[in-house]
Amino acid sequence: MKITSKGQVTIPLPIRSEFGLKPGTDVEFVAEAGRVILRAKRRRHDPVEAWLEESTGVSRGRTTTAKIMKLTRGED
């Protein structure tokens, strides 16, 4: 495998499949004991970020816009 002129490499499908590396997965290169290691970035759990994400109106199919509007208006 060669690095392209843009510094890109292709991660072989068996490796992507084994480690769940899908398009959009954040990865990082780490220098360790004279080697370069590619690994998926660990996502830090930030309680404030989680609260903001949950409270910004992101609905994951649990409710409808009409129900949300009723809640914000204080209707039952």
N, CA, C and O atoms as a Tripos MOL2 file, in Angstrom:
@<TRIPOS>MOLECULE
protein
  304   303    76     0     0
PROTEIN
NO_CHARGES

@<TRIPOS>ATOM
      1 N           0.8500   -1.1640    0.0000 N.3       1 MET1
      2 CA          0.0000    0.0000    0.0000 C.3       1 MET1
      3 C           0.9010    1.2340    0.0000 C.2       1 MET1
      4 O           1.9220    1.2760    0.6860 O.2       1 MET1
      5 N           0.5090    2.2190   -0.7690 N.am      2 LYS2
      6 CA          1.3000    3.4500   -0.8650 C.3       2 LYS2
      7 C           0.4960    4.6410   -0.3790 C.2       2 LYS2
      8 O          -0.7330    4.6640   -0.4530 O.2       2 LYS2
      9 N           1.2200    5.6210    0.1160 N.am      3 ILE3
     10 CA          0.6020    6.8870    0.5030 C.3       3 ILE3
     11 C           0.5060    7.7410   -0.7530 C.2       3 ILE3
     12 O           1.4700    7.8480   -1.5110 O.2       3 ILE3
     13 N          -0.6670    8.3540   -0.9750 N.am      4 THR4
     14 CA         -0.8530    9.2030   -2.1590 C.3       4 THR4
     15 C          -0.1090   10.5280   -1.9750 C.2       4 THR4
     16 O           0.4030   10.8180   -0.8930 O.2       4 THR4
     17 N          -0.0570   11.3140   -3.0290 N.am      5 SER5
     18 CA          0.6050   12.6150   -2.9580 C.3       5 SER5
     19 C          -0.0950   13.5500   -1.9750 C.2       5 SER5
     20 O           0.5030   14.5170   -1.5050 O.2       5 SER5
     21 N          -1.3570   13.2650   -1.6650 N.am      6 LYS6
     22 CA         -2.0980   14.0620   -0.6900 C.3       6 LYS6
     23 C          -1.9560   13.5020    0.7280 C.2       6 LYS6
     24 O          -2.5650   14.0230    1.6630 O.2       6 LYS6
     25 N          -1.1560   12.4430    0.8930 N.am      7 GLY7
     26 CA         -0.9380   11.8450    2.2080 C.3       7 GLY7
     27 C          -2.0450   10.8890    2.6170 C.2       7 GLY7
     28 O          -2.2150   10.6140    3.8050 O.2       7 GLY7
     29 N          -2.8000   10.3790    1.6530 N.am      8 GLN8
     30 CA         -3.9190    9.4960    1.9600 C.3       8 GLN8
     31 C          -3.5550    8.0350    1.7580 C.2       8 GLN8
     32 O          -2.7150    7.6870    0.9280 O.2       8 GLN8
     33 N          -4.2200    7.1840    2.5480 N.am      9 VAL9
     34 CA         -4.1040    5.7350    2.3870 C.3       9 VAL9
     35 C          -5.5140    5.1580    2.4340 C.2       9 VAL9
     36 O          -6.4340    5.7870    2.9570 O.2       9 VAL9
     37 N          -5.6750    3.9790    1.8930 N.am     10 THR10
     38 CA         -6.9530    3.2840    1.9590 C.3      10 THR10
     39 C          -6.8590    2.2200    3.0350 C.2      10 THR10
     40 O          -5.9440    1.3960    3.0310 O.2      10 THR10
     41 N          -7.8100    2.2440    3.9560 N.am     11 ILE11
     42 CA         -7.8520    1.2230    4.9990 C.3      11 ILE11
     43 C          -8.5600    0.0140    4.3990 C.2      11 ILE11
     44 O          -9.6950    0.1390    3.9400 O.2      11 ILE11
     45 N          -7.9210   -1.1470    4.3920 N.am     12 PRO12
     46 CA         -8.5300   -2.3240    3.7740 C.3      12 PRO12
     47 C          -9.8850   -2.6650    4.4030 C.2      12 PRO12
     48 O         -10.0820   -2.5000    5.6070 O.2      12 PRO12
     49 N         -10.8100   -3.1390    3.5740 N.am     13 LEU13
     50 CA        -12.1610   -3.4710    4.0130 C.3      13 LEU13
     51 C         -12.1930   -4.4220    5.2110 C.2      13 LEU13
     52 O         -12.9620   -4.1820    6.1410 O.2      13 LEU13
     53 N         -11.3900   -5.4930    5.2290 N.am     14 PRO14
     54 CA        -11.4400   -6.3870    6.4010 C.3      14 PRO14
     55 C         -11.1090   -5.6660    7.7190 C.2      14 PRO14
     56 O         -11.6900   -5.9720    8.7600 O.2      14 PRO14
     57 N         -10.1850   -4.7220    7.6670 N.am     15 ILE15
     58 CA         -9.8140   -3.9520    8.8630 C.3      15 ILE15
     59 C         -10.9580   -3.0200    9.2460 C.2      15 ILE15
     60 O         -11.3270   -2.9340   10.4180 O.2      15 ILE15
     61 N         -11.5250   -2.3160    8.2480 N.am     16 ARG16
     62 CA        -12.6530   -1.4110    8.5350 C.3      16 ARG16
     63 C         -13.8180   -2.1790    9.1350 C.2      16 ARG16
     64 O         -14.4490   -1.7200   10.0870 O.2      16 ARG16
     65 N         -14.1000   -3.3420    8.5770 N.am     17 SER17
     66 CA        -15.2210   -4.1540    9.0730 C.3      17 SER17
     67 C         -14.9730   -4.6470   10.4940 C.2      17 SER17
     68 O         -15.8560   -4.5670   11.3480 O.2      17 SER17
     69 N         -13.7790   -5.1520   10.7390 N.am     18 GLU18
     70 CA        -13.4560   -5.7060   12.0620 C.3      18 GLU18
     71 C         -13.5550   -4.6650   13.1650 C.2      18 GLU18
     72 O         -13.9800   -4.9700   14.2790 O.2      18 GLU18
     73 N         -13.1610   -3.4370   12.8520 N.am     19 PHE19
     74 CA        -13.1150   -2.4080   13.8820 C.3      19 PHE19
     75 C         -14.2420   -1.3830   13.7800 C.2      19 PHE19
     76 O         -14.2420   -0.3860   14.5010 O.2      19 PHE19
     77 N         -15.1930   -1.6250   12.8940 N.am     20 GLY20
     78 CA        -16.3550   -0.7420   12.7850 C.3      20 GLY20
     79 C         -16.0260    0.6470   12.2870 C.2      20 GLY20
     80 O         -16.6710    1.6210   12.6740 O.2      20 GLY20
     81 N         -15.0200    0.7430   11.4270 N.am     21 LEU21
     82 CA        -14.6230    2.0420   10.8810 C.3      21 LEU21
     83 C         -15.4920    2.3410    9.6640 C.2      21 LEU21
     84 O         -15.3210    1.7380    8.6050 O.2      21 LEU21
     85 N         -16.4170    3.2690    9.8240 N.am     22 LYS22
     86 CA        -17.3550    3.6170    8.7630 C.3      22 LYS22
     87 C         -17.0660    5.0250    8.2810 C.2      22 LYS22
     88 O         -16.3770    5.7760    8.9710 O.2      22 LYS22
     89 N         -17.5750    5.4060    7.1120 N.am     23 PRO23
     90 CA        -17.3870    6.7890    6.6580 C.3      23 PRO23
     91 C         -17.8430    7.7620    7.7430 C.2      23 PRO23
     92 O         -18.9220    7.6100    8.3150 O.2      23 PRO23
     93 N         -17.0190    8.7450    8.0110 N.am     24 GLY24
     94 CA        -17.3330    9.7230    9.0470 C.3      24 GLY24
     95 C         -16.7260    9.4180   10.3980 C.2      24 GLY24
     96 O         -16.7670   10.2600   11.2950 O.2      24 GLY24
     97 N         -16.1530    8.2150   10.5670 N.am     25 THR25
     98 CA        -15.4990    7.8680   11.8270 C.3      25 THR25
     99 C         -14.2540    8.7290   11.9910 C.2      25 THR25
    100 O         -13.4290    8.8080   11.0810 O.2      25 THR25
    101 N         -14.1140    9.3720   13.1400 N.am     26 ASP26
    102 CA        -12.9050   10.1460   13.4200 C.3      26 ASP26
    103 C         -11.7980    9.1910   13.8370 C.2      26 ASP26
    104 O         -12.0020    8.3270   14.6900 O.2      26 ASP26
    105 N         -10.6300    9.3480   13.2350 N.am     27 VAL27
    106 CA         -9.4750    8.5260   13.5710 C.3      27 VAL27
    107 C          -8.3010    9.4370   13.8950 C.2      27 VAL27
    108 O          -8.3130   10.6290   13.5860 O.2      27 VAL27
    109 N          -7.3010    8.8600   14.5170 N.am     28 GLU28
    110 CA         -6.0900    9.6080   14.8260 C.3      28 GLU28
    111 C          -4.8760    8.7210   14.6110 C.2      28 GLU28
    112 O          -4.9550    7.4970   14.7160 O.2      28 GLU28
    113 N          -3.7530    9.3580   14.3100 N.am     29 PHE29
    114 CA         -2.4870    8.6520   14.1670 C.3      29 PHE29
    115 C          -1.6810    8.9220   15.4230 C.2      29 PHE29
    116 O          -1.5670   10.0640   15.8680 O.2      29 PHE29
    117 N          -1.1240    7.8630   15.9910 N.am     30 VAL30
    118 CA         -0.3620    7.9740   17.2260 C.3      30 VAL30
    119 C           1.0150    7.3610   16.9950 C.2      30 VAL30
    120 O           1.1270    6.2480   16.4810 O.2      30 VAL30
    121 N           2.0680    8.0940   17.3790 N.am     31 ALA31
    122 CA          3.4290    7.5690   17.3100 C.3      31 ALA31
    123 C           3.7110    6.8580   18.6250 C.2      31 ALA31
    124 O           3.5910    7.4380   19.7040 O.2      31 ALA31
    125 N           4.0940    5.5750   18.5100 N.am     32 GLU32
    126 CA          4.3020    4.7770   19.7180 C.3      32 GLU32
    127 C           5.4190    3.7690   19.4710 C.2      32 GLU32
    128 O           5.3120    2.9230   18.5820 O.2      32 GLU32
    129 N           6.4730    3.8590   20.2460 N.am     33 ALA33
    130 CA          7.5980    2.9180   20.1750 C.3      33 ALA33
    131 C           8.1220    2.7590   18.7460 C.2      33 ALA33
    132 O           8.3660    1.6440   18.2840 O.2      33 ALA33
    133 N           8.2910    3.8840   18.0570 N.am     34 GLY34
    134 CA          8.8490    3.8370   16.7050 C.3      34 GLY34
    135 C           7.8750    3.3690   15.6370 C.2      34 GLY34
    136 O           8.2780    3.1140   14.5020 O.2      34 GLY34
    137 N           6.5930    3.2520   15.9860 N.am     35 ARG35
    138 CA          5.5680    2.8360   15.0220 C.3      35 ARG35
    139 C           4.5060    3.9170   14.9360 C.2      35 ARG35
    140 O           4.3840    4.7620   15.8220 O.2      35 ARG35
    141 N           3.7490    3.8770   13.8650 N.am     36 VAL36
    142 CA          2.5920    4.7650   13.7240 C.3      36 VAL36
    143 C           1.3520    3.8940   13.8180 C.2      36 VAL36
    144 O           1.2130    2.9130   13.0870 O.2      36 VAL36
    145 N           0.4540    4.2570   14.7200 N.am     37 ILE37
    146 CA         -0.7600    3.4820   14.9450 C.3      37 ILE37
    147 C          -1.9600    4.3400   14.5620 C.2      37 ILE37
    148 O          -2.0620    5.5020   14.9550 O.2      37 ILE37
    149 N          -2.8560    3.7510   13.7960 N.am     38 LEU38
    150 CA         -4.1120    4.3970   13.4410 C.3      38 LEU38
    151 C          -5.1740    3.8300   14.3660 C.2      38 LEU38
    152 O          -5.3020    2.6130   14.4970 O.2      38 LEU38
    153 N          -5.9460    4.7210   15.0170 N.am     39 ARG39
    154 CA         -7.0090    4.2220   15.8830 C.3      39 ARG39
    155 C          -8.1990    5.1760   15.8240 C.2      39 ARG39
    156 O          -8.0660    6.3640   15.5300 O.2      39 ARG39
    157 N          -9.3520    4.6110   16.1110 N.am     40 ALA40
    158 CA        -10.5600    5.4270   16.1800 C.3      40 ALA40
    159 C         -10.4220    6.3490   17.3790 C.2      40 ALA40
    160 O          -9.9850    5.9320   18.4510 O.2      40 ALA40
    161 N         -10.7980    7.6040   17.1880 N.am     41 LYS41
    162 CA        -10.7400    8.5490   18.2930 C.3      41 LYS41
    163 C         -11.7980    8.1890   19.3100 C.2      41 LYS41
    164 O         -12.9320    7.8620   18.9590 O.2      41 LYS41
    165 N         -11.4260    8.2510   20.5450 N.am     42 ARG42
    166 CA        -12.3880    8.0100   21.6150 C.3      42 ARG42
    167 C         -13.1680    9.2850   21.8410 C.2      42 ARG42
    168 O         -12.6120   10.3810   21.9170 O.2      42 ARG42
    169 N         -14.4530    9.1110   21.9430 N.am     43 ARG43
    170 CA        -15.2960   10.2650   22.1840 C.3      43 ARG43
    171 C         -15.4430   10.4570   23.6840 C.2      43 ARG43
    172 O         -15.9400    9.5810   24.3920 O.2      43 ARG43
    173 N         -15.0050   11.6110   24.1550 N.am     44 ARG44
    174 CA        -15.1160   11.8990   25.5840 C.3      44 ARG44
    175 C         -16.5720   12.1970   25.9260 C.2      44 ARG44
    176 O         -17.2730   12.8810   25.1800 O.2      44 ARG44
    177 N         -17.0090   11.6720   27.0600 N.am     45 HIS45
    178 CA        -18.3700   11.9530   27.5130 C.3      45 HIS45
    179 C         -18.3590   13.2680   28.2700 C.2      45 HIS45
    180 O         -17.7740   13.3750   29.3480 O.2      45 HIS45
    181 N         -19.0060   14.2560   27.6990 N.am     46 ASP46
    182 CA        -19.1110   15.5610   28.3200 C.3      46 ASP46
    183 C         -20.5680   15.7590   28.7300 C.2      46 ASP46
    184 O         -21.4270   15.9190   27.8620 O.2      46 ASP46
    185 N         -20.8670   15.7530   30.0220 N.am     47 PRO47
    186 CA        -22.2610   15.8550   30.4520 C.3      47 PRO47
    187 C         -22.9510   17.1190   29.9590 C.2      47 PRO47
    188 O         -24.1410   17.0880   29.6460 O.2      47 PRO47
    189 N         -22.2290   18.2200   29.8850 N.am     48 VAL48
    190 CA        -22.8340   19.4660   29.4060 C.3      48 VAL48
    191 C         -23.1800   19.3370   27.9270 C.2      48 VAL48
    192 O         -24.2660   19.7300   27.5020 O.2      48 VAL48
    193 N         -22.2600   18.7870   27.1490 N.am     49 GLU49
    194 CA        -22.5140   18.5950   25.7220 C.3      49 GLU49
    195 C         -23.6990   17.6430   25.5140 C.2      49 GLU49
    196 O         -24.5360   17.8730   24.6410 O.2      49 GLU49
    197 N         -23.7660   16.5880   26.3050 N.am     50 ALA50
    198 CA        -24.8740   15.6380   26.1890 C.3      50 ALA50
    199 C         -26.1900   16.3150   26.5210 C.2      50 ALA50
    200 O         -27.1910   16.0910   25.8400 O.2      50 ALA50
    201 N         -26.2020   17.1460   27.5690 N.am     51 TRP51
    202 CA        -27.4190   17.8620   27.9380 C.3      51 TRP51
    203 C         -27.8360   18.8260   26.8400 C.2      51 TRP51
    204 O         -29.0130   18.9000   26.4870 O.2      51 TRP51
    205 N         -26.8730   19.5660   26.2980 N.am     52 LEU52
    206 CA        -27.1940   20.5090   25.2240 C.3      52 LEU52
    207 C         -27.7540   19.7940   24.0070 C.2      52 LEU52
    208 O         -28.7240   20.2520   23.4040 O.2      52 LEU52
    209 N         -27.1450   18.6740   23.6460 N.am     53 GLU53
    210 CA        -27.6270   17.9190   22.4920 C.3      53 GLU53
    211 C         -29.0570   17.4330   22.7250 C.2      53 GLU53
    212 O         -29.8980   17.4760   21.8270 O.2      53 GLU53
    213 N         -29.3100   16.9740   23.9420 N.am     54 GLU54
    214 CA        -30.6380   16.4610   24.2630 C.3      54 GLU54
    215 C         -31.6750   17.5740   24.3290 C.2      54 GLU54
    216 O         -32.8380   17.3690   23.9820 O.2      54 GLU54
    217 N         -31.2520   18.7470   24.7730 N.am     55 SER55
    218 CA        -32.2150   19.8200   24.9970 C.3      55 SER55
    219 C         -32.3940   20.7660   23.8150 C.2      55 SER55
    220 O         -33.1850   21.7060   23.8900 O.2      55 SER55
    221 N         -31.6720   20.5280   22.7330 N.am     56 THR56
    222 CA        -31.7740   21.4500   21.5880 C.3      56 THR56
    223 C         -32.8610   21.0500   20.6070 C.2      56 THR56
    224 O         -32.8980   21.5540   19.4840 O.2      56 THR56
    225 N         -33.7360   20.1600   21.0130 N.am     57 GLY57
    226 CA        -34.8620   19.8220   20.1610 C.3      57 GLY57
    227 C         -34.6030   18.6840   19.2110 C.2      57 GLY57
    228 O         -35.3690   18.4750   18.2710 O.2      57 GLY57
    229 N         -33.5560   17.9570   19.4330 N.am     58 VAL58
    230 CA        -33.2720   16.8120   18.5840 C.3      58 VAL58
    231 C         -34.2010   15.6830   19.0010 C.2      58 VAL58
    232 O         -34.1020   15.1600   20.1110 O.2      58 VAL58
    233 N         -35.0910   15.3180   18.1130 N.am     59 SER59
    234 CA        -36.0260   14.2400   18.4150 C.3      59 SER59
    235 C         -35.5950   12.9980   17.6700 C.2      59 SER59
    236 O         -35.2890   13.0520   16.4790 O.2      59 SER59
    237 N         -35.5710   11.8910   18.3620 N.am     60 ARG60
    238 CA        -35.1560   10.6400   17.7370 C.3      60 ARG60
    239 C         -36.3650    9.7310   17.5480 C.2      60 ARG60
    240 O         -36.3220    8.5490   17.8860 O.2      60 ARG60
    241 N         -37.4390   10.2910   17.0060 N.am     61 GLY61
    242 CA        -38.5980    9.4830   16.6810 C.3      61 GLY61
    243 C         -39.5190    9.1890   17.8440 C.2      61 GLY61
    244 O         -40.4820    8.4380   17.6870 O.2      61 GLY61
    245 N         -39.2510    9.7560   19.0050 N.am     62 ARG62
    246 CA        -40.0710    9.4760   20.1770 C.3      62 ARG62
    247 C         -41.3190   10.3270   20.2370 C.2      62 ARG62
    248 O         -42.2830    9.9700   20.9130 O.2      62 ARG62
    249 N         -41.3130   11.4460   19.5400 N.am     63 THR63
    250 CA        -42.4400   12.3590   19.6250 C.3      63 THR63
    251 C         -42.5980   13.1070   18.3080 C.2      63 THR63
    252 O         -41.7760   12.9730   17.4020 O.2      63 THR63
    253 N         -43.6460   13.8830   18.2150 N.am     64 THR64
    254 CA        -43.8930   14.6640   17.0030 C.3      64 THR64
    255 C         -43.7390   16.1370   17.3240 C.2      64 THR64
    256 O         -43.7130   16.5300   18.4900 O.2      64 THR64
    257 N         -43.6380   16.9440   16.2910 N.am     65 THR65
    258 CA        -43.5420   18.3840   16.4850 C.3      65 THR65
    259 C         -44.7860   18.9080   17.1890 C.2      65 THR65
    260 O         -44.6910   19.7830   18.0490 O.2      65 THR65
    261 N         -45.9590   18.3750   16.8270 N.am     66 ALA66
    262 CA        -47.2100   18.8140   17.4590 C.3      66 ALA66
    263 C         -47.1840   18.5560   18.9590 C.2      66 ALA66
    264 O         -47.6270   19.3950   19.7420 O.2      66 ALA66
    265 N         -46.6670   17.3990   19.3620 N.am     67 LYS67
    266 CA        -46.5920   17.0880   20.7960 C.3      67 LYS67
    267 C         -45.6060   18.0180   21.5040 C.2      67 LYS67
    268 O         -45.8550   18.4550   22.6270 O.2      67 LYS67
    269 N         -44.5100   18.3110   20.8560 N.am     68 ILE68
    270 CA        -43.5210   19.2220   21.4450 C.3      68 ILE68
    271 C         -44.1330   20.6040   21.6170 C.2      68 ILE68
    272 O         -43.9450   21.2400   22.6540 O.2      68 ILE68
    273 N         -44.8640   21.0730   20.6110 N.am     69 MET69
    274 CA        -45.4940   22.3860   20.6960 C.3      69 MET69
    275 C         -46.5090   22.4300   21.8390 C.2      69 MET69
    276 O         -46.6010   23.4320   22.5490 O.2      69 MET69
    277 N         -47.2610   21.3600   22.0170 N.am     70 LYS70
    278 CA        -48.2240   21.3050   23.1300 C.3      70 LYS70
    279 C         -47.5010   21.3880   24.4680 C.2      70 LYS70
    280 O         -47.9600   22.0670   25.3860 O.2      70 LYS70
    281 N         -46.3730   20.6970   24.5750 N.am     71 LEU71
    282 CA        -45.5980   20.7360   25.8150 C.3      71 LEU71
    283 C         -45.0680   22.1370   26.0990 C.2      71 LEU71
    284 O         -45.1110   22.6020   27.2390 O.2      71 LEU71
    285 N         -44.5690   22.8080   25.0670 N.am     72 THR72
    286 CA        -44.0110   24.1500   25.2830 C.3      72 THR72
    287 C         -45.0980   25.1620   25.6000 C.2      72 THR72
    288 O         -44.8320   26.1730   26.2510 O.2      72 THR72
    289 N         -46.3000   24.9060   25.1540 N.am     73 ARG73
    290 CA        -47.4210   25.8220   25.4330 C.3      73 ARG73
    291 C         -48.1430   25.4780   26.7310 C.2      73 ARG73
    292 O         -49.0290   26.2160   27.1640 O.2      73 ARG73
    293 N         -47.7740   24.3700   27.3490 N.am     74 GLY74
    294 CA        -48.4050   23.9680   28.5860 C.3      74 GLY74
    295 C         -49.7450   23.2890   28.3800 C.2      74 GLY74
    296 O         -50.5470   23.2070   29.3100 O.2      74 GLY74
    297 N         -49.9950   22.8040   27.1760 N.am     75 GLU75
    298 CA        -51.2510   22.1110   26.8850 C.3      75 GLU75
    299 C         -51.0860   20.6370   27.2030 C.2      75 GLU75
    300 O         -49.9850   20.0920   27.1110 O.2      75 GLU75
    301 N         -52.1890   19.9890   27.5800 N.am     76 ASP76
    302 CA        -52.1300   18.5480   27.8600 C.3      76 ASP76
    303 C         -52.4880   17.7360   26.6700 C.2      76 ASP76
    304 O         -52.4870   16.5070   26.7390 O.2      76 ASP76
@<TRIPOS>BOND
     1     1     2 1
     2     2     3 1
     3     3     4 2
     4     3     5 am
     5     5     6 1
     6     6     7 1
     7     7     8 2
     8     7     9 am
     9     9    10 1
    10    10    11 1
    11    11    12 2
    12    11    13 am
    13    13    14 1
    14    14    15 1
    15    15    16 2
    16    15    17 am
    17    17    18 1
    18    18    19 1
    19    19    20 2
    20    19    21 am
    21    21    22 1
    22    22    23 1
    23    23    24 2
    24    23    25 am
    25    25    26 1
    26    26    27 1
    27    27    28 2
    28    27    29 am
    29    29    30 1
    30    30    31 1
    31    31    32 2
    32    31    33 am
    33    33    34 1
    34    34    35 1
    35    35    36 2
    36    35    37 am
    37    37    38 1
    38    38    39 1
    39    39    40 2
    40    39    41 am
    41    41    42 1
    42    42    43 1
    43    43    44 2
    44    43    45 am
    45    45    46 1
    46    46    47 1
    47    47    48 2
    48    47    49 am
    49    49    50 1
    50    50    51 1
    51    51    52 2
    52    51    53 am
    53    53    54 1
    54    54    55 1
    55    55    56 2
    56    55    57 am
    57    57    58 1
    58    58    59 1
    59    59    60 2
    60    59    61 am
    61    61    62 1
    62    62    63 1
    63    63    64 2
    64    63    65 am
    65    65    66 1
    66    66    67 1
    67    67    68 2
    68    67    69 am
    69    69    70 1
    70    70    71 1
    71    71    72 2
    72    71    73 am
    73    73    74 1
    74    74    75 1
    75    75    76 2
    76    75    77 am
    77    77    78 1
    78    78    79 1
    79    79    80 2
    80    79    81 am
    81    81    82 1
    82    82    83 1
    83    83    84 2
    84    83    85 am
    85    85    86 1
    86    86    87 1
    87    87    88 2
    88    87    89 am
    89    89    90 1
    90    90    91 1
    91    91    92 2
    92    91    93 am
    93    93    94 1
    94    94    95 1
    95    95    96 2
    96    95    97 am
    97    97    98 1
    98    98    99 1
    99    99   100 2
   100    99   101 am
   101   101   102 1
   102   102   103 1
   103   103   104 2
   104   103   105 am
   105   105   106 1
   106   106   107 1
   107   107   108 2
   108   107   109 am
   109   109   110 1
   110   110   111 1
   111   111   112 2
   112   111   113 am
   113   113   114 1
   114   114   115 1
   115   115   116 2
   116   115   117 am
   117   117   118 1
   118   118   119 1
   119   119   120 2
   120   119   121 am
   121   121   122 1
   122   122   123 1
   123   123   124 2
   124   123   125 am
   125   125   126 1
   126   126   127 1
   127   127   128 2
   128   127   129 am
   129   129   130 1
   130   130   131 1
   131   131   132 2
   132   131   133 am
   133   133   134 1
   134   134   135 1
   135   135   136 2
   136   135   137 am
   137   137   138 1
   138   138   139 1
   139   139   140 2
   140   139   141 am
   141   141   142 1
   142   142   143 1
   143   143   144 2
   144   143   145 am
   145   145   146 1
   146   146   147 1
   147   147   148 2
   148   147   149 am
   149   149   150 1
   150   150   151 1
   151   151   152 2
   152   151   153 am
   153   153   154 1
   154   154   155 1
   155   155   156 2
   156   155   157 am
   157   157   158 1
   158   158   159 1
   159   159   160 2
   160   159   161 am
   161   161   162 1
   162   162   163 1
   163   163   164 2
   164   163   165 am
   165   165   166 1
   166   166   167 1
   167   167   168 2
   168   167   169 am
   169   169   170 1
   170   170   171 1
   171   171   172 2
   172   171   173 am
   173   173   174 1
   174   174   175 1
   175   175   176 2
   176   175   177 am
   177   177   178 1
   178   178   179 1
   179   179   180 2
   180   179   181 am
   181   181   182 1
   182   182   183 1
   183   183   184 2
   184   183   185 am
   185   185   186 1
   186   186   187 1
   187   187   188 2
   188   187   189 am
   189   189   190 1
   190   190   191 1
   191   191   192 2
   192   191   193 am
   193   193   194 1
   194   194   195 1
   195   195   196 2
   196   195   197 am
   197   197   198 1
   198   198   199 1
   199   199   200 2
   200   199   201 am
   201   201   202 1
   202   202   203 1
   203   203   204 2
   204   203   205 am
   205   205   206 1
   206   206   207 1
   207   207   208 2
   208   207   209 am
   209   209   210 1
   210   210   211 1
   211   211   212 2
   212   211   213 am
   213   213   214 1
   214   214   215 1
   215   215   216 2
   216   215   217 am
   217   217   218 1
   218   218   219 1
   219   219   220 2
   220   219   221 am
   221   221   222 1
   222   222   223 1
   223   223   224 2
   224   223   225 am
   225   225   226 1
   226   226   227 1
   227   227   228 2
   228   227   229 am
   229   229   230 1
   230   230   231 1
   231   231   232 2
   232   231   233 am
   233   233   234 1
   234   234   235 1
   235   235   236 2
   236   235   237 am
   237   237   238 1
   238   238   239 1
   239   239   240 2
   240   239   241 am
   241   241   242 1
   242   242   243 1
   243   243   244 2
   244   243   245 am
   245   245   246 1
   246   246   247 1
   247   247   248 2
   248   247   249 am
   249   249   250 1
   250   250   251 1
   251   251   252 2
   252   251   253 am
   253   253   254 1
   254   254   255 1
   255   255   256 2
   256   255   257 am
   257   257   258 1
   258   258   259 1
   259   259   260 2
   260   259   261 am
   261   261   262 1
   262   262   263 1
   263   263   264 2
   264   263   265 am
   265   265   266 1
   266   266   267 1
   267   267   268 2
   268   267   269 am
   269   269   270 1
   270   270   271 1
   271   271   272 2
   272   271   273 am
   273   273   274 1
   274   274   275 1
   275   275   276 2
   276   275   277 am
   277   277   278 1
   278   278   279 1
   279   279   280 2
   280   279   281 am
   281   281   282 1
   282   282   283 1
   283   283   284 2
   284   283   285 am
   285   285   286 1
   286   286   287 1
   287   287   288 2
   288   287   289 am
   289   289   290 1
   290   290   291 1
   291   291   292 2
   292   291   293 am
   293   293   294 1
   294   294   295 1
   295   295   296 2
   296   295   297 am
   297   297   298 1
   298   298   299 1
   299   299   300 2
   300   299   301 am
   301   301   302 1
   302   302   303 1
   303   303   304 2
@<TRIPOS>SUBSTRUCTURE
     1 MET1         2 RESIDUE 1 A MET
     2 LYS2         6 RESIDUE 1 A LYS
     3 ILE3        10 RESIDUE 1 A ILE
     4 THR4        14 RESIDUE 1 A THR
     5 SER5        18 RESIDUE 1 A SER
     6 LYS6        22 RESIDUE 1 A LYS
     7 GLY7        26 RESIDUE 1 A GLY
     8 GLN8        30 RESIDUE 1 A GLN
     9 VAL9        34 RESIDUE 1 A VAL
    10 THR10       38 RESIDUE 1 A THR
    11 ILE11       42 RESIDUE 1 A ILE
    12 PRO12       46 RESIDUE 1 A PRO
    13 LEU13       50 RESIDUE 1 A LEU
    14 PRO14       54 RESIDUE 1 A PRO
    15 ILE15       58 RESIDUE 1 A ILE
    16 ARG16       62 RESIDUE 1 A ARG
    17 SER17       66 RESIDUE 1 A SER
    18 GLU18       70 RESIDUE 1 A GLU
    19 PHE19       74 RESIDUE 1 A PHE
    20 GLY20       78 RESIDUE 1 A GLY
    21 LEU21       82 RESIDUE 1 A LEU
    22 LYS22       86 RESIDUE 1 A LYS
    23 PRO23       90 RESIDUE 1 A PRO
    24 GLY24       94 RESIDUE 1 A GLY
    25 THR25       98 RESIDUE 1 A THR
    26 ASP26      102 RESIDUE 1 A ASP
    27 VAL27      106 RESIDUE 1 A VAL
    28 GLU28      110 RESIDUE 1 A GLU
    29 PHE29      114 RESIDUE 1 A PHE
    30 VAL30      118 RESIDUE 1 A VAL
    31 ALA31      122 RESIDUE 1 A ALA
    32 GLU32      126 RESIDUE 1 A GLU
    33 ALA33      130 RESIDUE 1 A ALA
    34 GLY34      134 RESIDUE 1 A GLY
    35 ARG35      138 RESIDUE 1 A ARG
    36 VAL36      142 RESIDUE 1 A VAL
    37 ILE37      146 RESIDUE 1 A ILE
    38 LEU38      150 RESIDUE 1 A LEU
    39 ARG39      154 RESIDUE 1 A ARG
    40 ALA40      158 RESIDUE 1 A ALA
    41 LYS41      162 RESIDUE 1 A LYS
    42 ARG42      166 RESIDUE 1 A ARG
    43 ARG43      170 RESIDUE 1 A ARG
    44 ARG44      174 RESIDUE 1 A ARG
    45 HIS45      178 RESIDUE 1 A HIS
    46 ASP46      182 RESIDUE 1 A ASP
    47 PRO47      186 RESIDUE 1 A PRO
    48 VAL48      190 RESIDUE 1 A VAL
    49 GLU49      194 RESIDUE 1 A GLU
    50 ALA50      198 RESIDUE 1 A ALA
    51 TRP51      202 RESIDUE 1 A TRP
    52 LEU52      206 RESIDUE 1 A LEU
    53 GLU53      210 RESIDUE 1 A GLU
    54 GLU54      214 RESIDUE 1 A GLU
    55 SER55      218 RESIDUE 1 A SER
    56 THR56      222 RESIDUE 1 A THR
    57 GLY57      226 RESIDUE 1 A GLY
    58 VAL58      230 RESIDUE 1 A VAL
    59 SER59      234 RESIDUE 1 A SER
    60 ARG60      238 RESIDUE 1 A ARG
    61 GLY61      242 RESIDUE 1 A GLY
    62 ARG62      246 RESIDUE 1 A ARG
    63 THR63      250 RESIDUE 1 A THR
    64 THR64      254 RESIDUE 1 A THR
    65 THR65      258 RESIDUE 1 A THR
    66 ALA66      262 RESIDUE 1 A ALA
    67 LYS67      266 RESIDUE 1 A LYS
    68 ILE68      270 RESIDUE 1 A ILE
    69 MET69      274 RESIDUE 1 A MET
    70 LYS70      278 RESIDUE 1 A LYS
    71 LEU71      282 RESIDUE 1 A LEU
    72 THR72      286 RESIDUE 1 A THR
    73 ARG73      290 RESIDUE 1 A ARG
    74 GLY74      294 RESIDUE 1 A GLY
    75 GLU75      298 RESIDUE 1 A GLU
    76 ASP76      302 RESIDUE 1 A ASP
